[in-house]
Amino acid sequence: MRYYIEERTIELANYITENKCTVRDAAKKFGISKSTVHKDVTERLLSINPALAQNTKAVLEENKSERHIRGGEATKKKYSEKNKGRI
């Protein structure tokens, strides 16, 4: 594997674990696609650094279990702001 890919993979994993952020947040921060981030931290990282892969997987699983809650909150916020002017 090319060195820059390994380096990017480790940086992404560290960013996700330190900030408890989502794949989407990491992709935005690094300026790459969500699918690239996902492939890096779920497939490539396992062969590069298994311990870091475990930590990253735990954060991703937590995000996955909470995503329906975040989606509901975003929808609630959207419509409450939209209807502020109405009585």
Buried (B, 14 or more C-beta within 10 A) or exposed (E): EEEEBBEBBBBBBBBBBEEEBBBEBBBEBBEBEBEBBBBBBBEBBBEBBEEBBEBBBEBBEEBEEEEEEEEEEEEEEEEEEEEEEEE
